[in-house]
Each structure stands twice: as structure tokens, then as C-alpha cells.
Amino acid sequence: MIDNTSQKTIQKQAKIVGFTYLLTTLIGFVNNFWIKPGLHKTETLLQSEVQFRIAEFLDMLMFVLVMWMAVALYLVTKNIHKNRALLGLVFRTAEVVLGFVILFINFAPLTILKKADKYNFNHIELDSLATLFFDISNIGWNLHLILMSIGAIIFMSLLLSASYIPKWLGYWALFTYIIVLLGFGLQILLPEFPKNLMIVMAPGAMFELIFGIWLLVKGVKLKQV
């Protein structure tokens, strides 16, 4: 049983989880489908610099929100199983750290192309070097999604085990994140595995939208003391 004061704290943090889930989903949708497409091309990067910087800023904002979300999830679930909640926090924190590393790598091509006259490379070599950084960034995104899915599986299994959320929502969450984990994990294990895996993110985006709204409106179900 949880006392009334703790229940109020948990419900407050649950609302924060819902808010951050909803906002990160919307930011990701706008960024990935409206702003980012076509930006990671060395031949057009300089002409799209402002748009590129906006996309990177939105990614940075998303990672900040994910960190806030991870702390709130820990505070919501630590009464269920503190060690597992802490493990979930570690994986989602690692996701955020890797996300900022990816942002750092993404700016390398822009720096290379903007200061081309300072480097002792010809145009073809500079383009190849810039493309290399974008390719490394793509690998980073795969690892980022693996860390995200592991952390999410841990937190969602805790919420489900304590009946904090409806079973249909909890099982949807586990199915979603297990698919993401398997999809991007196989891409690392099997180089020939299909590289266009955005399709496995579609159920996840829908879930995160519904999950965010659910927590904002309903909160979590707690046993009365």
C-alpha cells in the first residue's frame, strides 16, 4: 500500500511522464517527416543550413524531455521495484547521452563543408568525409533506439506488473518496444537485414501518443491505503 502523500507524488510524476511522452512524440513526428527529410545530403547541406540547425535543435529538445521523462518514470516505479526502476533509468539515461553524441557527430559534416578552404582535401574527399560522419550518425541512431527500447521495456513491465496501467496498454507497450529492439538489434547482427526500419516505429509512435494522453487524463491506478 502507498500512503496518500506518496500517491499524490506518483500521480504528479505520472502526469509529467504523459506530458513528455506526448510532446516527444509530436516533436519526433514533425522533425522526422517535415523537417529532416533530405537534409543529410552533402550536396545540399549548406543550402539547407537553417533547416538543418532547426532539426538538430528539435532533437536536442527531445533528448532533454526524454531525460525528464526517465526521471519521472523512475519516481513513478521505484515503489514497485527500486532496483529494476533504477536499471530502467540507467538505460534511458544512456539513450540521452548517446543522443547528444549523435548531435555532435551530425554537426561534423556541416563544419567540414563550411570550412572546406581550411582543409587540405579536394571537394570529392571533403564530401566523402562528410558522408562518413552521416553514416556513423545512422549507426548511432540504431544503438540509441536499442537503448531506448530496453529502458522502455523495463519501465513498462513494472507499470504492468503493478497494474498501474490497463493490461491492453501494457501489452501493447511491450509488443511495441520488443519489436523495435529486435528490428534494430538484427540490423547490427545481420548487415544484410533491411535497413529501412521506420515501419517498426509506426506502432511505437501510435502507442506513445495514446500512452501520453492516457497518463495526462487518467494518471496511474494506485491501490488506496
VOTI-582904 format. One record per residue (C-alpha): y, z, x; residue number from 1. Coordinates in nm, 3 decimals. Last residue first. Example, Ala and Ser with C-alpha at 12.3 -4.5 7.8 and 13.67 -1.06 7.14 Angstrom:
{py: -0.106 | pz: 0.714 | px: 1.367 | tigu: 2}
{py: -0.450 | pz: 0.780 | px: 1.230 | tigu: 1}
***
This chain:
{py: 0.292 | pz: 0.160 | px: -0.423 | tigu: 225}
{py: 0.309 | pz: -0.183 | px: -0.586 | tigu: 224}
{py: 0.096 | pz: -0.451 | px: -0.428 | tigu: 223}
{py: 0.306 | pz: -0.736 | px: -0.297 | tigu: 222}
{py: 0.327 | pz: -1.097 | px: -0.412 | tigu: 221}
{py: 0.563 | pz: -1.294 | px: -0.189 | tigu: 220}
{py: 0.904 | pz: -1.437 | px: -0.282 | tigu: 219}
{py: 0.918 | pz: -1.617 | px: -0.616 | tigu: 218}
{py: 1.227 | pz: -1.840 | px: -0.603 | tigu: 217}
{py: 1.302 | pz: -1.873 | px: -0.232 | tigu: 216}
{py: 0.934 | pz: -1.835 | px: -0.144 | tigu: 215}
{py: 0.830 | pz: -2.112 | px: -0.383 | tigu: 214}
{py: 1.112 | pz: -2.346 | px: -0.276 | tigu: 213}
{py: 1.009 | pz: -2.317 | px: 0.089 | tigu: 212}
{py: 0.642 | pz: -2.364 | px: 0.006 | tigu: 211}
{py: 0.713 | pz: -2.672 | px: -0.205 | tigu: 210}
{py: 0.916 | pz: -2.838 | px: 0.074 | tigu: 209}
{py: 0.671 | pz: -2.725 | px: 0.341 | tigu: 208}
{py: 0.381 | pz: -2.866 | px: 0.141 | tigu: 207}
{py: 0.547 | pz: -3.203 | px: 0.091 | tigu: 206}
{py: 0.628 | pz: -3.228 | px: 0.462 | tigu: 205}
{py: 0.275 | pz: -3.127 | px: 0.553 | tigu: 204}
{py: 0.115 | pz: -3.379 | px: 0.317 | tigu: 203}
{py: 0.327 | pz: -3.651 | px: 0.486 | tigu: 202}
{py: 0.264 | pz: -3.538 | px: 0.844 | tigu: 201}
{py: -0.080 | pz: -3.697 | px: 0.860 | tigu: 200}
{py: 0.085 | pz: -4.036 | px: 0.792 | tigu: 199}
{py: 0.310 | pz: -3.988 | px: 1.095 | tigu: 198}
{py: 0.001 | pz: -4.041 | px: 1.309 | tigu: 197}
{py: 0.083 | pz: -4.380 | px: 1.457 | tigu: 196}
{py: -0.102 | pz: -4.343 | px: 1.785 | tigu: 195}
{py: -0.448 | pz: -4.434 | px: 1.662 | tigu: 194}
{py: -0.710 | pz: -4.279 | px: 1.898 | tigu: 193}
{py: -0.764 | pz: -4.495 | px: 2.207 | tigu: 192}
{py: -0.643 | pz: -4.217 | px: 2.439 | tigu: 191}
{py: -0.907 | pz: -3.978 | px: 2.296 | tigu: 190}
{py: -0.858 | pz: -3.613 | px: 2.390 | tigu: 189}
{py: -0.477 | pz: -3.618 | px: 2.353 | tigu: 188}
{py: -0.480 | pz: -3.820 | px: 2.031 | tigu: 187}
{py: -0.766 | pz: -3.603 | px: 1.909 | tigu: 186}
{py: -0.542 | pz: -3.297 | px: 1.931 | tigu: 185}
{py: -0.269 | pz: -3.479 | px: 1.739 | tigu: 184}
{py: -0.495 | pz: -3.552 | px: 1.444 | tigu: 183}
{py: -0.700 | pz: -3.233 | px: 1.458 | tigu: 182}
{py: -0.396 | pz: -3.004 | px: 1.464 | tigu: 181}
{py: -0.214 | pz: -3.203 | px: 1.194 | tigu: 180}
{py: -0.524 | pz: -3.200 | px: 0.971 | tigu: 179}
{py: -0.564 | pz: -2.825 | px: 1.029 | tigu: 178}
{py: -0.199 | pz: -2.778 | px: 0.936 | tigu: 177}
{py: -0.228 | pz: -2.950 | px: 0.599 | tigu: 176}
{py: -0.564 | pz: -2.805 | px: 0.500 | tigu: 175}
{py: -0.444 | pz: -2.453 | px: 0.585 | tigu: 174}
{py: -0.123 | pz: -2.496 | px: 0.386 | tigu: 173}
{py: -0.301 | pz: -2.644 | px: 0.084 | tigu: 172}
{py: -0.543 | pz: -2.351 | px: 0.098 | tigu: 171}
{py: -0.250 | pz: -2.107 | px: 0.091 | tigu: 170}
{py: -0.070 | pz: -2.285 | px: -0.192 | tigu: 169}
{py: -0.382 | pz: -2.303 | px: -0.410 | tigu: 168}
{py: -0.461 | pz: -1.939 | px: -0.328 | tigu: 167}
{py: -0.123 | pz: -1.817 | px: -0.450 | tigu: 166}
{py: 0.095 | pz: -1.640 | px: -0.189 | tigu: 165}
{py: 0.095 | pz: -1.280 | px: -0.066 | tigu: 164}
{py: -0.277 | pz: -1.266 | px: -0.147 | tigu: 163}
{py: -0.333 | pz: -1.056 | px: 0.169 | tigu: 162}
{py: -0.581 | pz: -1.307 | px: 0.311 | tigu: 161}
{py: -0.357 | pz: -1.599 | px: 0.209 | tigu: 160}
{py: -0.047 | pz: -1.469 | px: 0.385 | tigu: 159}
{py: -0.253 | pz: -1.396 | px: 0.696 | tigu: 158}
{py: -0.418 | pz: -1.739 | px: 0.689 | tigu: 157}
{py: -0.072 | pz: -1.895 | px: 0.653 | tigu: 156}
{py: 0.058 | pz: -1.713 | px: 0.961 | tigu: 155}
{py: -0.235 | pz: -1.809 | px: 1.184 | tigu: 154}
{py: -0.248 | pz: -2.169 | px: 1.059 | tigu: 153}
{py: 0.130 | pz: -2.203 | px: 1.115 | tigu: 152}
{py: 0.104 | pz: -2.087 | px: 1.475 | tigu: 151}
{py: -0.179 | pz: -2.333 | px: 1.544 | tigu: 150}
{py: 0.006 | pz: -2.616 | px: 1.364 | tigu: 149}
{py: 0.329 | pz: -2.563 | px: 1.557 | tigu: 148}
{py: 0.152 | pz: -2.551 | px: 1.894 | tigu: 147}
{py: -0.024 | pz: -2.879 | px: 1.815 | tigu: 146}
{py: 0.300 | pz: -3.032 | px: 1.686 | tigu: 145}
{py: 0.479 | pz: -2.946 | px: 2.012 | tigu: 144}
{py: 0.196 | pz: -3.094 | px: 2.218 | tigu: 143}
{py: 0.236 | pz: -3.425 | px: 2.033 | tigu: 142}
{py: 0.615 | pz: -3.406 | px: 2.065 | tigu: 141}
{py: 0.580 | pz: -3.355 | px: 2.441 | tigu: 140}
{py: 0.367 | pz: -3.668 | px: 2.469 | tigu: 139}
{py: 0.648 | pz: -3.859 | px: 2.297 | tigu: 138}
{py: 0.901 | pz: -3.710 | px: 2.540 | tigu: 137}
{py: 0.696 | pz: -3.836 | px: 2.833 | tigu: 136}
{py: 0.715 | pz: -4.187 | px: 2.683 | tigu: 135}
{py: 1.093 | pz: -4.151 | px: 2.639 | tigu: 134}
{py: 1.120 | pz: -4.044 | px: 3.003 | tigu: 133}
{py: 0.921 | pz: -4.348 | px: 3.116 | tigu: 132}
{py: 1.147 | pz: -4.578 | px: 2.911 | tigu: 131}
{py: 1.447 | pz: -4.455 | px: 3.110 | tigu: 130}
{py: 1.264 | pz: -4.526 | px: 3.438 | tigu: 129}
{py: 1.166 | pz: -4.874 | px: 3.321 | tigu: 128}
{py: 1.522 | pz: -4.950 | px: 3.213 | tigu: 127}
{py: 1.651 | pz: -4.831 | px: 3.551 | tigu: 126}
{py: 1.396 | pz: -5.047 | px: 3.736 | tigu: 125}
{py: 1.493 | pz: -5.355 | px: 3.535 | tigu: 124}
{py: 1.864 | pz: -5.298 | px: 3.599 | tigu: 123}
{py: 1.824 | pz: -5.258 | px: 3.975 | tigu: 122}
{py: 1.792 | pz: -4.919 | px: 4.134 | tigu: 121}
{py: 2.006 | pz: -4.741 | px: 4.392 | tigu: 120}
{py: 2.167 | pz: -4.507 | px: 4.145 | tigu: 119}
{py: 2.538 | pz: -4.442 | px: 4.094 | tigu: 118}
{py: 2.607 | pz: -4.769 | px: 3.908 | tigu: 117}
{py: 2.346 | pz: -4.677 | px: 3.643 | tigu: 116}
{py: 2.541 | pz: -4.370 | px: 3.537 | tigu: 115}
{py: 2.529 | pz: -4.430 | px: 3.162 | tigu: 114}
{py: 2.174 | pz: -4.569 | px: 3.180 | tigu: 113}
{py: 2.025 | pz: -4.276 | px: 3.372 | tigu: 112}
{py: 2.213 | pz: -4.014 | px: 3.171 | tigu: 111}
{py: 2.099 | pz: -4.166 | px: 2.841 | tigu: 110}
{py: 1.741 | pz: -4.190 | px: 2.968 | tigu: 109}
{py: 1.747 | pz: -3.821 | px: 3.077 | tigu: 108}
{py: 1.882 | pz: -3.691 | px: 2.744 | tigu: 107}
{py: 1.539 | pz: -3.705 | px: 2.582 | tigu: 106}
{py: 1.389 | pz: -3.488 | px: 2.859 | tigu: 105}
{py: 1.628 | pz: -3.201 | px: 2.778 | tigu: 104}
{py: 1.555 | pz: -3.235 | px: 2.407 | tigu: 103}
{py: 1.182 | pz: -3.224 | px: 2.485 | tigu: 102}
{py: 1.234 | pz: -2.903 | px: 2.686 | tigu: 101}
{py: 1.415 | pz: -2.758 | px: 2.384 | tigu: 100}
{py: 1.114 | pz: -2.838 | px: 2.166 | tigu: 99}
{py: 0.877 | pz: -2.687 | px: 2.423 | tigu: 98}
{py: 1.063 | pz: -2.357 | px: 2.387 | tigu: 97}
{py: 1.052 | pz: -2.384 | px: 2.006 | tigu: 96}
{py: 0.677 | pz: -2.453 | px: 1.997 | tigu: 95}
{py: 0.617 | pz: -2.168 | px: 2.243 | tigu: 94}
{py: 0.800 | pz: -1.941 | px: 1.998 | tigu: 93}
{py: 0.573 | pz: -2.069 | px: 1.720 | tigu: 92}
{py: 0.265 | pz: -1.991 | px: 1.929 | tigu: 91}
{py: 0.388 | pz: -1.644 | px: 2.027 | tigu: 90}
{py: 0.491 | pz: -1.559 | px: 1.668 | tigu: 89}
{py: 0.144 | pz: -1.649 | px: 1.543 | tigu: 88}
{py: -0.008 | pz: -1.423 | px: 1.809 | tigu: 87}
{py: 0.224 | pz: -1.142 | px: 1.698 | tigu: 86}
{py: 0.108 | pz: -1.186 | px: 1.339 | tigu: 85}
{py: -0.251 | pz: -1.174 | px: 1.459 | tigu: 84}
{py: -0.180 | pz: -0.849 | px: 1.646 | tigu: 83}
{py: 0.008 | pz: -0.691 | px: 1.355 | tigu: 82}
{py: -0.247 | pz: -0.760 | px: 1.083 | tigu: 81}
{py: -0.125 | pz: -0.736 | px: 0.723 | tigu: 80}
{py: 0.179 | pz: -0.518 | px: 0.793 | tigu: 79}
{py: 0.289 | pz: -0.769 | px: 1.059 | tigu: 78}
{py: 0.294 | pz: -1.049 | px: 0.800 | tigu: 77}
{py: 0.650 | pz: -1.051 | px: 0.662 | tigu: 76}
{py: 0.815 | pz: -0.941 | px: 0.987 | tigu: 75}
{py: 0.621 | pz: -1.206 | px: 1.179 | tigu: 74}
{py: 0.717 | pz: -1.472 | px: 0.927 | tigu: 73}
{py: 1.084 | pz: -1.371 | px: 0.965 | tigu: 72}
{py: 1.060 | pz: -1.401 | px: 1.345 | tigu: 71}
{py: 0.899 | pz: -1.744 | px: 1.311 | tigu: 70}
{py: 1.160 | pz: -1.864 | px: 1.061 | tigu: 69}
{py: 1.448 | pz: -1.769 | px: 1.290 | tigu: 68}
{py: 1.275 | pz: -1.956 | px: 1.572 | tigu: 67}
{py: 1.217 | pz: -2.253 | px: 1.340 | tigu: 66}
{py: 1.587 | pz: -2.249 | px: 1.245 | tigu: 65}
{py: 1.690 | pz: -2.275 | px: 1.611 | tigu: 64}
{py: 1.438 | pz: -2.558 | px: 1.656 | tigu: 63}
{py: 1.586 | pz: -2.744 | px: 1.358 | tigu: 62}
{py: 1.939 | pz: -2.710 | px: 1.492 | tigu: 61}
{py: 1.826 | pz: -2.860 | px: 1.823 | tigu: 60}
{py: 1.659 | pz: -3.149 | px: 1.638 | tigu: 59}
{py: 1.980 | pz: -3.204 | px: 1.443 | tigu: 58}
{py: 2.177 | pz: -3.209 | px: 1.768 | tigu: 57}
{py: 1.935 | pz: -3.464 | px: 1.915 | tigu: 56}
{py: 1.981 | pz: -3.694 | px: 1.616 | tigu: 55}
{py: 2.360 | pz: -3.656 | px: 1.630 | tigu: 54}
{py: 2.353 | pz: -3.738 | px: 2.002 | tigu: 53}
{py: 2.153 | pz: -4.056 | px: 1.936 | tigu: 52}
{py: 2.394 | pz: -4.162 | px: 1.660 | tigu: 51}
{py: 2.685 | pz: -4.120 | px: 1.900 | tigu: 50}
{py: 2.502 | pz: -4.307 | px: 2.177 | tigu: 49}
{py: 2.394 | pz: -4.605 | px: 1.967 | tigu: 48}
{py: 2.548 | pz: -4.877 | px: 2.186 | tigu: 47}
{py: 2.423 | pz: -4.696 | px: 2.495 | tigu: 46}
{py: 2.070 | pz: -4.674 | px: 2.356 | tigu: 45}
{py: 2.036 | pz: -5.038 | px: 2.253 | tigu: 44}
{py: 1.834 | pz: -5.190 | px: 2.541 | tigu: 43}
{py: 1.676 | pz: -4.855 | px: 2.633 | tigu: 42}
{py: 1.512 | pz: -4.814 | px: 2.295 | tigu: 41}
{py: 1.465 | pz: -4.465 | px: 2.157 | tigu: 40}
{py: 1.721 | pz: -4.507 | px: 1.880 | tigu: 39}
{py: 1.528 | pz: -4.748 | px: 1.657 | tigu: 38}
{py: 1.458 | pz: -4.495 | px: 1.384 | tigu: 37}
{py: 1.627 | pz: -4.160 | px: 1.461 | tigu: 36}
{py: 1.897 | pz: -4.136 | px: 1.194 | tigu: 35}
{py: 1.751 | pz: -4.222 | px: 0.854 | tigu: 34}
{py: 1.374 | pz: -4.154 | px: 0.851 | tigu: 33}
{py: 1.322 | pz: -3.898 | px: 1.126 | tigu: 32}
{py: 1.659 | pz: -3.723 | px: 1.100 | tigu: 31}
{py: 1.688 | pz: -3.709 | px: 0.722 | tigu: 30}
{py: 1.328 | pz: -3.592 | px: 0.678 | tigu: 29}
{py: 1.344 | pz: -3.343 | px: 0.965 | tigu: 28}
{py: 1.667 | pz: -3.191 | px: 0.834 | tigu: 27}
{py: 1.518 | pz: -3.160 | px: 0.484 | tigu: 26}
{py: 1.200 | pz: -2.997 | px: 0.613 | tigu: 25}
{py: 1.398 | pz: -2.765 | px: 0.843 | tigu: 24}
{py: 1.614 | pz: -2.655 | px: 0.549 | tigu: 23}
{py: 1.326 | pz: -2.583 | px: 0.313 | tigu: 22}
{py: 1.122 | pz: -2.394 | px: 0.569 | tigu: 21}
{py: 1.432 | pz: -2.201 | px: 0.679 | tigu: 20}
{py: 1.519 | pz: -2.096 | px: 0.324 | tigu: 19}
{py: 1.162 | pz: -2.002 | px: 0.234 | tigu: 18}
{py: 1.117 | pz: -1.798 | px: 0.552 | tigu: 17}
{py: 1.451 | pz: -1.627 | px: 0.487 | tigu: 16}
{py: 1.340 | pz: -1.547 | px: 0.132 | tigu: 15}
{py: 1.020 | pz: -1.399 | px: 0.276 | tigu: 14}
{py: 1.234 | pz: -1.186 | px: 0.510 | tigu: 13}
{py: 1.416 | pz: -1.036 | px: 0.212 | tigu: 12}
{py: 1.087 | pz: -0.982 | px: 0.028 | tigu: 11}
{py: 0.943 | pz: -0.804 | px: 0.334 | tigu: 10}
{py: 1.248 | pz: -0.579 | px: 0.365 | tigu: 9}
{py: 1.241 | pz: -0.492 | px: -0.005 | tigu: 8}
{py: 0.869 | pz: -0.414 | px: 0.017 | tigu: 7}
{py: 0.927 | pz: -0.193 | px: 0.321 | tigu: 6}
{py: 1.177 | pz: 0.016 | px: 0.127 | tigu: 5}
{py: 0.944 | pz: 0.038 | px: -0.174 | tigu: 4}
{py: 0.646 | pz: 0.164 | px: 0.024 | tigu: 3}
{py: 0.358 | pz: -0.070 | px: 0.108 | tigu: 2}
{py: 0.000 | pz: 0.000 | px: 0.000 | tigu: 1}
***
